[in-house]
Amino acid sequence: MQRRREEIRRIAARRTQRVFVIVNAVPLAASTMVFPFTDIPAVPVLGHLTLGVVWGILQCGLFMATAWWHEARSTRLCDSLAVEG
């Protein structure tokens, strides 16, 4: 029974890491492939703000949100280990 719980936690931790990497890697890969070869980043959005700057700000916000989510999820997994241990 204990091994089964440990395996479930290990799977949950891997899934959490995978989601974190995928959610952050997809927009990074898209911007790395599209932005250097086009004029898309220079498109004005609002005043001096360009699409490239807005995309960068959104990507930073996404990273911060997923880092918070990952930390909260990992803490819950570790706390449940401490309670049972």
Buried (B, 14 or more C-beta within 10 A) or exposed (E): EEEEEEEEBEEBBEEBEEBBEEBBEEBEEEBEEEBEEEEBBEEEEEEEEBBBBBBBEEBEEBBEEBEEBBEEBBEEBEEEEEEEE
